[in-house]
């Protein structure tokens, strides 16, 4: 029989808020953006008023750790589920300010109408009405004088029901006595179990992960600057997406601005390149893996809790060294030279636009490899080459599209065991064999998704080679990608529709080419046989109808750079045969491009 892993005890709302205020329970999220809307806060108060259940809160106390003198000490009790609900109660009842998603401090004012027993978000109209308690936090601050509050309300509303109003106000005050079930997880539970519980209980709500749990753990620590590290992660990620946030950050968190961490991330406000905009999960993962050589974030929670993986004991010295290591990893991640050089490496591979980078898993691992290589003192030229090739290889093989953490963990452990350079050569040889280029890749190109890594790599290869757009003599693919130029159907959609070709067939990426809008519009729905004949005629007369190419050699080079058979200039190829031929040519161009990544750009 399985032993119950928790205890359940009802506690009043007032007691829970008091525990948070006195630090008996830590709410890491209190210093992070509050994601609930004002109406969510209102609805929570309404549910409590009506005696409806609002769900359990779940707390966990860090396992007992051994201190340096051999004695034991329990860590802080952490609220691992229910943070948004408790924060909502704190802002509505206690009047504290919370941080919005735009990192502005605000107080959610909830009003109450004793006559209708309804809650509403405070507004100017409500503020002007005598029927409402304009801000219930002020009511709770003075609830000990309920008699005078009631008397004043009745005087201001002489026509109200004088028997119902006092009861409504008593019920409002009684919310503090409502009970909420608190689930206390056993303190001796291992990290894997607690993490599993954390993720399972949130499956029905917002999607939470091991990264969320790790971040909560970090934020609850003040002894080793965990709370400041948490802010560093959040603020850097926000600055990388919204550089203008710097001014607001300086205004709302002067305490953080005075720390050693602020100068290390301030530069991000002047860096507008969006090739790599990491989320806090991305940043935490890269910092942890690159510094600790482990790929699973549950291990980070264990280490920060002081777990000794060999003895299974919890030691304060391990917690201390783990926070030190995490600090180093975060500082190396946000280092201006590291970050900018890494982005430059991605751009040198042709990934000059964020539209060519779908998802951050491959990017994260590439940055991990870059940071590992820097620490291992691999020569910059060699490291740049390895990072470029690894990034593109992982896109082409979709290496991190499945069990991401397991793949990260396997790769970083092998890198540590074999050395980066040796493991890199082994992986490239096994993953990108001749059968991959000749068989696997052409088959992978059978897709309609222009967001697929195969299309993105093909376009990046054109960017790196400085290819001009389809039928264009002067406008590059890179320029067209940056301004979101058109994707031309080489065999136009309407033309293929008229022949009964299905959408999934005519929208194949092997039927697409990056081109100027004017060229795409001019061709319209003409058959390839017709518009290619017009292209040939225009070149011969030096009066191009589409684009600005006036030389036949340039024209044939342009088609070749887009993997289009130049036989199209003489006759129309059967559409199915064309797709097969073009996939083979696209694969060959990508193979040639990949080979060129080994040299410094």
VEXDREN-2710 file (C-alpha; in Angstrom, 1 decimal):
% VEXDREN-2710
k/r/px/py/pz
1/UNK/0.0/0.0/0.0
2/UNK/1.4/3.4/-1.0
3/UNK/1.9/5.9/1.8
4/UNK/0.1/9.2/1.4
5/UNK/2.7/11.8/0.4
6/UNK/0.9/14.8/1.9
7/UNK/-1.3/16.1/4.7
8/UNK/-4.4/18.3/4.3
9/UNK/-5.3/21.0/6.8
10/UNK/-7.9/23.8/6.4
11/UNK/-6.7/27.3/7.3
12/UNK/-8.5/30.6/7.2
13/UNK/-7.9/33.2/4.5
14/UNK/-6.7/35.6/7.2
15/UNK/-4.2/33.1/8.6
16/UNK/-2.8/32.3/5.2
17/UNK/-2.3/36.0/4.3
18/UNK/-0.6/36.6/7.7
19/UNK/1.8/33.7/7.1
20/UNK/2.8/35.2/3.8
21/UNK/3.2/38.6/5.3
22/UNK/5.4/37.3/8.1
23/UNK/7.5/35.1/5.7
24/UNK/6.3/31.7/7.1
25/UNK/5.3/30.8/3.5
26/UNK/7.3/32.1/0.6
27/UNK/5.5/33.2/-2.6
28/UNK/8.3/33.5/-5.2
29/UNK/5.9/34.9/-7.8
30/UNK/5.1/38.0/-5.8
31/UNK/8.1/39.7/-7.4
32/UNK/7.1/38.6/-10.9
33/UNK/4.4/39.8/-13.3
34/UNK/0.9/39.0/-12.1
35/UNK/-0.9/37.3/-15.0
36/UNK/-4.5/37.5/-13.7
37/UNK/-6.8/40.2/-14.9
38/UNK/-8.7/42.5/-12.6
39/UNK/-11.9/40.6/-13.4
40/UNK/-10.2/37.4/-12.3
41/UNK/-9.5/39.0/-9.0
42/UNK/-13.1/40.1/-8.7
43/UNK/-14.4/36.7/-9.5
44/UNK/-12.2/35.1/-6.8
45/UNK/-13.6/37.4/-4.2
46/UNK/-17.1/36.7/-5.3
47/UNK/-16.5/33.0/-5.0
48/UNK/-15.2/33.3/-1.5
49/UNK/-18.1/35.6/-0.5
50/UNK/-20.6/33.0/-1.7
51/UNK/-18.8/30.2/0.1
52/UNK/-17.6/28.5/-3.1
53/UNK/-14.4/26.4/-3.0
54/UNK/-11.4/28.0/-4.7
55/UNK/-9.1/25.0/-4.8
56/UNK/-6.3/23.8/-2.6
57/UNK/-3.0/25.5/-2.0
58/UNK/0.1/23.3/-2.0
59/UNK/3.2/23.9/0.0
60/UNK/6.5/22.1/0.3
61/UNK/9.3/22.6/2.8
62/UNK/12.8/22.1/1.6
63/UNK/14.2/18.7/2.8
64/UNK/16.2/18.9/6.0
65/UNK/19.7/19.9/5.0
66/UNK/23.0/19.4/6.9
67/UNK/24.8/22.5/7.9
68/UNK/28.5/22.9/8.1
69/UNK/28.6/22.3/11.8
70/UNK/26.7/19.0/11.4
71/UNK/23.3/20.3/12.6
72/UNK/20.1/20.2/10.6
73/UNK/17.9/23.0/9.4
74/UNK/14.8/23.0/7.3
75/UNK/14.5/25.4/4.4
76/UNK/11.7/27.9/3.8
77/UNK/8.2/26.6/3.2
78/UNK/7.3/27.4/-0.5
79/UNK/3.9/27.8/-2.0
80/UNK/4.2/25.8/-5.1
81/UNK/0.6/25.9/-6.2
82/UNK/-1.8/28.7/-5.6
83/UNK/0.5/31.6/-6.0
84/UNK/-1.8/33.6/-8.3
85/UNK/-4.8/33.1/-6.0
86/UNK/-2.9/34.2/-2.9
87/UNK/-1.4/37.2/-4.7
88/UNK/-4.9/38.2/-5.9
89/UNK/-6.1/38.1/-2.3
90/UNK/-3.1/40.1/-1.1
91/UNK/-3.8/42.9/-3.6
92/UNK/-7.5/43.0/-3.1
93/UNK/-7.7/42.5/0.6
94/UNK/-4.4/43.9/1.9
95/UNK/-4.0/46.5/-0.8
96/UNK/-0.5/45.6/-1.9
97/UNK/0.8/46.5/-5.3
98/UNK/1.5/43.8/-7.8
99/UNK/3.6/43.9/-11.0
100/UNK/1.7/43.7/-14.3
101/UNK/2.9/41.9/-17.4
102/UNK/4.3/45.3/-18.5
103/UNK/6.3/45.5/-15.2
104/UNK/4.2/48.4/-13.9
105/UNK/3.3/48.4/-10.2
106/UNK/-0.4/48.6/-9.6
107/UNK/-3.1/47.8/-7.1
108/UNK/-6.2/45.9/-8.1
109/UNK/-9.1/47.8/-6.5
110/UNK/-12.2/45.7/-6.0
111/UNK/-15.5/47.4/-5.1
112/UNK/-18.4/45.8/-3.3
113/UNK/-22.1/46.8/-3.3
114/UNK/-23.7/45.7/0.0
115/UNK/-27.2/46.2/-1.5
116/UNK/-26.8/43.9/-4.5
117/UNK/-24.0/41.8/-2.9
118/UNK/-21.9/42.1/-6.0
119/UNK/-18.2/42.8/-6.6
120/UNK/-16.8/44.9/-9.4
121/UNK/-13.5/46.2/-10.6
122/UNK/-13.3/49.8/-9.3
123/UNK/-14.1/52.4/-12.0
124/UNK/-14.7/56.2/-12.0
125/UNK/-18.5/55.6/-12.2
126/UNK/-18.3/53.3/-9.1
127/UNK/-16.0/55.8/-7.4
128/UNK/-18.7/58.4/-7.8
129/UNK/-21.5/56.2/-6.4
130/UNK/-22.4/56.1/-2.7
131/UNK/-23.9/52.6/-3.2
132/UNK/-20.4/51.0/-3.4
133/UNK/-17.6/50.3/-0.9
134/UNK/-15.1/51.7/-3.3
135/UNK/-12.1/49.6/-2.3
136/UNK/-12.5/46.6/-0.1
137/UNK/-8.9/46.7/1.1
138/UNK/-9.8/49.9/3.0
139/UNK/-12.8/48.1/4.4
140/UNK/-10.6/45.3/5.8
141/UNK/-8.2/47.8/7.2
142/UNK/-11.0/49.3/9.3
143/UNK/-13.1/46.2/9.7
144/UNK/-12.7/46.4/13.5
145/UNK/-15.0/49.4/13.3
146/UNK/-17.7/47.5/11.4
147/UNK/-20.4/49.3/13.4
148/UNK/-19.3/52.8/12.3
149/UNK/-18.7/51.6/8.7
150/UNK/-22.3/50.3/8.6
151/UNK/-23.7/53.4/10.1
152/UNK/-21.9/55.7/7.7
153/UNK/-23.1/53.6/4.8
154/UNK/-26.7/53.7/5.9
155/UNK/-26.6/57.4/6.3
156/UNK/-25.2/57.8/2.8
157/UNK/-27.9/55.4/1.4
158/UNK/-31.1/56.2/3.4
159/UNK/-33.4/54.3/1.0
160/UNK/-31.5/51.0/1.2
161/UNK/-32.7/47.9/3.1
162/UNK/-31.4/48.6/6.6
163/UNK/-31.6/45.0/7.6
164/UNK/-29.9/43.4/4.6
165/UNK/-26.9/45.9/4.4
166/UNK/-25.4/45.1/7.8
167/UNK/-25.6/41.4/7.1
168/UNK/-23.8/41.9/3.7
169/UNK/-21.0/43.9/5.3
170/UNK/-20.6/41.2/8.0
171/UNK/-20.4/38.5/5.3
172/UNK/-17.8/40.6/3.5
173/UNK/-15.7/40.8/6.6
174/UNK/-16.2/37.1/7.2
175/UNK/-14.3/36.2/4.1
176/UNK/-11.2/36.3/6.2
177/UNK/-12.6/33.4/8.2
178/UNK/-13.4/31.3/5.1
179/UNK/-11.3/28.2/5.0
180/UNK/-9.0/27.1/2.3
181/UNK/-7.5/23.6/2.2
182/UNK/-3.7/23.6/2.4
183/UNK/-1.9/20.5/1.2
184/UNK/1.5/20.1/2.8
185/UNK/3.8/17.8/0.9
186/UNK/6.0/15.7/3.1
187/UNK/9.4/17.4/3.5
188/UNK/11.3/14.1/2.9
189/UNK/9.9/13.7/-0.6
190/UNK/12.6/13.6/-3.3
191/UNK/12.8/16.2/-6.0
192/UNK/11.5/14.0/-8.8
193/UNK/8.3/13.4/-6.8
194/UNK/7.7/17.0/-5.9
195/UNK/8.4/18.1/-9.5
196/UNK/5.9/15.5/-10.8
197/UNK/3.3/16.7/-8.4
198/UNK/3.9/20.3/-9.3
199/UNK/3.4/19.6/-13.0
200/UNK/0.4/17.3/-12.6
201/UNK/-1.6/19.7/-10.4
202/UNK/-1.2/22.4/-13.0
203/UNK/-2.2/20.4/-16.1
204/UNK/-5.7/21.8/-16.0
205/UNK/-4.6/25.4/-15.7
206/UNK/-1.7/27.4/-17.2
207/UNK/1.0/25.2/-18.6
208/UNK/3.7/24.9/-16.0
209/UNK/7.0/23.1/-16.3
210/UNK/10.1/22.0/-14.4
211/UNK/11.5/25.4/-15.4
212/UNK/8.7/27.1/-13.5
213/UNK/9.4/25.0/-10.4
214/UNK/13.1/25.8/-10.6
215/UNK/12.4/29.5/-11.0
216/UNK/10.1/29.4/-8.0
217/UNK/12.8/27.7/-6.0
218/UNK/15.4/30.3/-7.1
219/UNK/13.2/33.2/-6.3
220/UNK/12.4/32.0/-2.7
221/UNK/16.1/32.1/-1.8
222/UNK/17.6/35.2/-0.3
223/UNK/20.7/33.7/1.3
224/UNK/22.6/33.2/-1.9
225/UNK/21.0/35.9/-4.1
226/UNK/18.5/33.6/-5.6
227/UNK/15.8/36.3/-5.6
228/UNK/18.2/38.6/-7.4
229/UNK/19.2/36.0/-9.9
230/UNK/15.5/35.4/-10.6
231/UNK/15.0/39.1/-11.4
232/UNK/18.2/39.1/-13.6
233/UNK/16.6/36.3/-15.7
234/UNK/13.2/38.0/-16.0
235/UNK/14.6/41.4/-16.7
236/UNK/17.1/40.3/-19.3
237/UNK/14.5/38.3/-21.2
238/UNK/12.1/41.3/-21.1
239/UNK/14.8/43.7/-22.2
240/UNK/15.9/41.5/-25.1
241/UNK/12.3/41.7/-26.5
242/UNK/11.4/45.2/-25.4
243/UNK/14.5/47.5/-25.2
244/UNK/12.4/50.4/-24.2
245/UNK/11.7/48.6/-20.9
246/UNK/14.9/49.9/-19.5
247/UNK/13.4/53.2/-18.5
248/UNK/10.5/51.5/-16.7
249/UNK/12.8/49.1/-15.0
250/UNK/14.9/51.9/-13.5
251/UNK/11.7/53.6/-12.3
252/UNK/10.0/50.6/-10.7
253/UNK/12.9/48.6/-9.2
254/UNK/15.5/51.0/-8.0
255/UNK/16.7/48.3/-5.5
256/UNK/17.6/46.0/-8.3
257/UNK/19.3/48.8/-10.3
258/UNK/21.7/49.2/-7.3
259/UNK/22.8/45.5/-7.5
260/UNK/25.8/44.1/-9.3
261/UNK/23.5/42.4/-11.8
262/UNK/21.9/45.5/-13.4
263/UNK/25.0/46.7/-15.2
264/UNK/25.5/43.2/-16.6
265/UNK/22.1/43.3/-18.4
266/UNK/21.7/47.0/-19.2
267/UNK/23.4/46.6/-22.6
268/UNK/20.4/44.6/-23.8
269/UNK/18.4/47.8/-24.1
270/UNK/20.5/49.0/-27.0
271/UNK/20.7/45.6/-28.8
272/UNK/17.7/45.5/-31.2
273/UNK/18.6/42.3/-33.0
274/UNK/15.8/39.8/-32.5
275/UNK/17.4/36.6/-33.9
276/UNK/17.5/35.1/-30.4
277/UNK/14.9/36.4/-27.9
278/UNK/15.2/33.9/-25.0
279/UNK/12.4/33.1/-22.6
280/UNK/13.2/32.6/-19.0
281/UNK/13.0/28.8/-19.6
282/UNK/15.6/29.1/-22.4
283/UNK/17.9/31.2/-20.3
284/UNK/17.7/29.0/-17.3
285/UNK/18.2/25.9/-19.4
286/UNK/21.3/27.3/-21.2
287/UNK/22.8/28.7/-18.0
288/UNK/22.3/25.4/-16.1
289/UNK/23.4/23.0/-18.8
290/UNK/26.5/24.9/-19.8
291/UNK/27.7/25.3/-16.2
292/UNK/26.6/22.1/-14.6
293/UNK/26.9/19.6/-17.4
294/UNK/23.4/18.2/-16.8
295/UNK/20.4/18.5/-19.1
296/UNK/17.4/18.0/-16.8
297/UNK/16.1/21.0/-14.9
298/UNK/14.8/18.8/-12.0
299/UNK/18.5/18.2/-11.2
300/UNK/18.9/21.9/-10.8
301/UNK/16.1/22.0/-8.2
302/UNK/17.8/19.1/-6.4
303/UNK/21.2/20.8/-6.4
304/UNK/19.8/24.2/-5.2
305/UNK/18.1/22.2/-2.4
306/UNK/21.5/20.8/-1.5
307/UNK/21.1/17.3/-2.7
308/UNK/24.1/15.0/-2.7
309/UNK/23.4/12.6/-5.6
310/UNK/25.7/10.0/-4.2
311/UNK/24.6/9.8/-0.6
312/UNK/21.0/11.1/-1.2
313/UNK/21.5/13.5/1.7
314/UNK/20.9/17.2/1.6
315/UNK/23.8/19.4/2.5
316/UNK/23.9/23.2/2.8
317/UNK/27.4/23.3/1.2
318/UNK/26.0/21.8/-2.0
319/UNK/23.1/24.4/-2.1
320/UNK/25.7/27.2/-1.6
321/UNK/28.0/26.0/-4.4
322/UNK/25.0/25.3/-6.7
323/UNK/23.8/28.9/-6.4
324/UNK/27.3/30.1/-7.0
325/UNK/27.4/27.9/-10.2
326/UNK/24.0/29.1/-11.3
327/UNK/25.2/32.7/-10.8
328/UNK/28.2/32.0/-13.0
329/UNK/26.0/30.4/-15.7
330/UNK/23.6/33.3/-15.8
331/UNK/26.4/35.9/-15.9
332/UNK/28.0/34.0/-18.8
333/UNK/24.7/33.9/-20.6
334/UNK/24.0/37.6/-20.3
335/UNK/27.7/38.6/-21.0
336/UNK/27.5/41.2/-23.8
337/UNK/30.4/39.8/-25.7
338/UNK/29.2/36.2/-25.5
339/UNK/25.6/37.0/-26.5
340/UNK/26.5/39.3/-29.4
341/UNK/29.2/37.0/-30.7
342/UNK/26.8/34.0/-30.7
343/UNK/24.1/36.0/-32.6
344/UNK/26.8/37.0/-35.1
345/UNK/27.6/33.3/-35.6
346/UNK/24.0/32.5/-36.3
347/UNK/23.8/35.4/-38.8
348/UNK/27.0/34.2/-40.5
349/UNK/25.2/31.0/-41.2
350/UNK/22.5/32.9/-43.1
351/UNK/20.0/33.2/-40.3
352/UNK/19.7/36.9/-40.5
353/UNK/16.0/37.2/-39.7
354/UNK/14.0/35.9/-36.7
355/UNK/11.5/34.5/-39.3
356/UNK/14.1/31.8/-40.2
357/UNK/14.4/30.7/-36.5
358/UNK/11.4/28.7/-35.5
359/UNK/11.5/27.7/-31.8
360/UNK/14.6/28.1/-29.6
361/UNK/15.6/24.5/-28.8
362/UNK/18.3/24.2/-31.5
363/UNK/19.4/27.8/-30.7
364/UNK/19.6/27.0/-27.0
365/UNK/21.9/24.0/-27.6
366/UNK/24.0/26.0/-30.0
367/UNK/24.5/28.6/-27.3
368/UNK/25.3/25.9/-24.8
369/UNK/28.0/24.6/-27.1
370/UNK/29.4/28.1/-27.7
371/UNK/29.6/28.7/-23.9
372/UNK/31.1/25.3/-23.3
373/UNK/33.7/25.9/-26.1
374/UNK/34.6/29.3/-24.7
375/UNK/35.2/27.7/-21.3
376/UNK/37.2/24.9/-22.9
377/UNK/39.3/27.6/-24.7
378/UNK/38.7/26.2/-28.2
379/UNK/40.0/28.6/-30.8
380/UNK/37.4/31.1/-31.9
381/UNK/37.5/30.2/-35.6
382/UNK/37.1/26.5/-34.8
383/UNK/34.4/27.2/-32.3
384/UNK/32.4/29.4/-34.7
385/UNK/32.5/26.6/-37.3
386/UNK/31.3/24.0/-34.8
387/UNK/28.5/26.2/-33.5
388/UNK/27.3/27.0/-37.1
389/UNK/27.4/23.4/-38.2
390/UNK/25.8/22.0/-35.0
391/UNK/22.9/24.5/-35.2
392/UNK/22.1/23.7/-38.8
393/UNK/22.6/19.9/-38.3
394/UNK/20.1/20.0/-35.4
395/UNK/17.6/21.8/-37.5
396/UNK/17.9/19.4/-40.4
397/UNK/17.7/16.3/-38.2
398/UNK/15.1/17.9/-35.8
399/UNK/17.4/16.7/-33.1
400/UNK/15.6/18.6/-30.3
401/UNK/12.0/18.3/-31.5
402/UNK/11.1/15.2/-29.4
403/UNK/12.4/14.5/-25.8
404/UNK/14.2/17.7/-25.6
405/UNK/15.6/17.4/-22.1
406/UNK/16.8/13.9/-22.7
407/UNK/18.6/14.9/-25.9
408/UNK/20.2/17.9/-24.1
409/UNK/21.3/15.7/-21.3
410/UNK/22.8/13.1/-23.6
411/UNK/24.6/15.6/-25.7
412/UNK/26.1/17.6/-22.8
413/UNK/27.3/14.4/-21.0
414/UNK/28.9/13.1/-24.2
415/UNK/30.6/16.4/-24.8
416/UNK/32.0/16.4/-21.3
417/UNK/33.1/12.7/-21.6
418/UNK/34.6/12.9/-25.1
419/UNK/35.4/16.5/-25.6
420/UNK/33.4/18.9/-27.8
421/UNK/35.5/18.5/-31.0
422/UNK/35.6/14.7/-31.0
423/UNK/31.9/14.3/-30.2
424/UNK/31.0/16.9/-32.8
425/UNK/32.8/15.0/-35.5
426/UNK/31.1/11.7/-34.4
427/UNK/27.6/13.3/-34.5
428/UNK/28.1/15.0/-37.8
429/UNK/29.4/11.8/-39.5
430/UNK/26.5/9.7/-38.2
431/UNK/23.7/12.1/-38.6
432/UNK/24.6/13.6/-42.0
433/UNK/25.6/10.6/-43.9
434/UNK/25.4/10.2/-47.7
435/UNK/22.0/8.5/-47.3
436/UNK/20.8/11.6/-45.4
437/UNK/21.7/14.0/-48.2
438/UNK/20.5/11.7/-51.0
439/UNK/17.4/10.1/-49.6
440/UNK/16.3/11.4/-46.2
441/UNK/16.5/15.2/-46.9
442/UNK/14.6/15.1/-50.2
443/UNK/11.9/13.2/-48.4
444/UNK/11.8/15.7/-45.6
445/UNK/11.3/18.4/-48.2
446/UNK/7.9/16.9/-48.9
447/UNK/6.0/19.4/-46.9
448/UNK/3.8/22.5/-47.2
449/UNK/5.0/24.2/-44.1
450/UNK/7.1/27.3/-44.8
451/UNK/7.8/27.3/-41.1
452/UNK/9.6/23.9/-41.4
453/UNK/13.3/23.8/-40.5
454/UNK/14.0/22.4/-44.0
455/UNK/12.6/25.5/-45.7
456/UNK/14.3/27.8/-43.3
457/UNK/17.7/26.2/-43.8
458/UNK/17.2/26.4/-47.6
459/UNK/16.4/30.1/-47.4
460/UNK/19.3/30.6/-45.0
461/UNK/21.6/28.9/-47.5
462/UNK/20.5/31.5/-50.1
463/UNK/21.0/34.3/-47.7
464/UNK/24.5/33.2/-46.9
465/UNK/25.3/32.8/-50.7
466/UNK/23.9/36.3/-51.3
467/UNK/21.4/35.0/-53.8
468/UNK/19.1/37.4/-55.6
469/UNK/15.3/36.8/-55.5
470/UNK/13.7/34.6/-58.1
471/UNK/14.1/36.4/-61.5
472/UNK/15.6/39.4/-59.7
473/UNK/19.0/40.8/-60.7
474/UNK/19.6/43.2/-57.8
475/UNK/17.3/42.5/-54.8
476/UNK/18.7/39.7/-52.6
477/UNK/16.8/37.0/-50.8
478/UNK/18.2/38.4/-47.5
479/UNK/16.5/41.8/-48.3
480/UNK/13.3/40.1/-49.3
481/UNK/13.2/38.0/-46.1
482/UNK/13.8/41.1/-43.9
483/UNK/10.8/42.9/-45.5
484/UNK/8.7/39.7/-45.7
485/UNK/8.8/39.6/-49.5
486/UNK/6.5/37.3/-51.5
487/UNK/6.7/33.5/-51.9
488/UNK/6.0/32.8/-55.5
489/UNK/4.4/29.5/-56.6
490/UNK/6.6/28.5/-59.5
491/UNK/3.6/26.6/-60.8
492/UNK/1.0/29.2/-59.9
493/UNK/-1.8/28.1/-57.6
494/UNK/-4.7/29.0/-59.9
495/UNK/-3.1/27.3/-62.8
496/UNK/-2.7/24.1/-60.8
497/UNK/-6.2/24.3/-59.4
498/UNK/-7.6/24.4/-62.9
499/UNK/-5.9/21.1/-63.5
500/UNK/-7.4/19.6/-60.4
501/UNK/-4.3/19.7/-58.2
502/UNK/-5.0/19.7/-54.5
503/UNK/-3.9/22.4/-52.0
504/UNK/-1.6/20.0/-50.2
505/UNK/0.1/19.4/-53.5
506/UNK/0.4/22.8/-55.0
507/UNK/1.5/24.4/-51.7
508/UNK/4.6/22.1/-51.5
509/UNK/7.7/24.1/-50.4
510/UNK/9.4/22.7/-53.5
511/UNK/7.0/24.8/-55.5
512/UNK/8.0/28.0/-53.8
513/UNK/10.6/30.7/-54.4
514/UNK/11.4/33.9/-52.6
515/UNK/10.7/36.8/-55.0
516/UNK/9.7/40.5/-55.2
517/UNK/6.0/41.3/-54.9
518/UNK/6.0/43.0/-58.3
519/UNK/7.3/39.9/-60.1
520/UNK/4.8/37.7/-58.2
521/UNK/1.9/39.9/-59.1
522/UNK/2.9/40.3/-62.7
523/UNK/3.1/36.5/-63.3
524/UNK/-0.3/36.0/-61.7
525/UNK/-1.8/32.6/-62.8
526/UNK/0.1/32.1/-66.0
527/UNK/1.3/28.6/-66.9
528/UNK/5.1/28.1/-66.4
529/UNK/5.4/27.4/-70.1
530/UNK/3.9/30.8/-70.9
531/UNK/5.7/33.0/-68.4
532/UNK/9.1/31.3/-68.8
533/UNK/8.8/31.8/-72.6
534/UNK/8.1/35.5/-71.8
535/UNK/11.2/35.6/-69.5
536/UNK/13.4/34.1/-72.3
537/UNK/12.0/36.6/-74.8
538/UNK/12.5/39.5/-72.5
539/UNK/16.2/38.6/-71.9
540/UNK/16.8/38.1/-75.6
541/UNK/15.5/41.6/-76.3
542/UNK/17.0/43.1/-73.1
543/UNK/13.5/44.1/-72.2
544/UNK/12.6/41.8/-69.3
545/UNK/8.9/41.5/-68.6
546/UNK/9.5/40.1/-65.1
547/UNK/12.3/41.4/-62.9
548/UNK/15.5/43.0/-64.3
549/UNK/17.7/40.2/-65.7
550/UNK/19.0/40.9/-69.2
551/UNK/21.6/38.2/-69.6
552/UNK/20.9/34.5/-70.2
553/UNK/23.9/33.3/-68.2
554/UNK/22.7/35.4/-65.2
555/UNK/19.2/34.0/-65.7
556/UNK/20.4/30.4/-65.7
557/UNK/22.5/31.1/-62.6
558/UNK/19.5/32.6/-60.9
559/UNK/17.4/29.5/-61.6
560/UNK/20.2/27.3/-60.3
561/UNK/20.5/29.3/-57.1
562/UNK/16.8/28.6/-56.5
563/UNK/17.2/24.9/-57.4
564/UNK/15.0/25.3/-60.4
565/UNK/15.8/23.1/-63.5
566/UNK/16.8/25.4/-66.4
567/UNK/14.9/23.0/-68.6
568/UNK/11.9/25.1/-67.6
569/UNK/13.2/27.7/-70.1
570/UNK/12.6/25.2/-73.0
571/UNK/9.5/23.4/-72.0
572/UNK/7.1/22.7/-69.1
573/UNK/8.0/19.8/-67.0
574/UNK/5.3/17.5/-65.6
575/UNK/4.5/19.0/-62.2
576/UNK/5.1/15.9/-60.1
577/UNK/8.4/15.3/-61.9
578/UNK/9.3/19.0/-61.3
579/UNK/8.7/18.6/-57.5
580/UNK/10.9/15.6/-57.4
581/UNK/13.7/17.2/-59.4
582/UNK/13.6/20.4/-57.4
583/UNK/13.7/18.5/-54.0
584/UNK/16.9/16.8/-55.2
585/UNK/18.4/20.1/-56.3
586/UNK/17.4/21.8/-53.0
587/UNK/19.0/19.0/-51.0
588/UNK/22.2/19.4/-53.1
589/UNK/22.3/23.1/-52.5
590/UNK/21.8/22.6/-48.7
591/UNK/24.6/20.0/-48.7
592/UNK/26.9/22.4/-50.4
593/UNK/25.9/25.2/-48.1
594/UNK/26.5/23.0/-45.0
595/UNK/30.0/22.1/-46.3
596/UNK/30.7/25.9/-46.5
597/UNK/29.8/26.4/-42.9
598/UNK/33.1/24.8/-41.8
599/UNK/35.1/27.8/-43.1
600/UNK/35.0/31.2/-41.4
601/UNK/32.6/33.6/-43.0
END
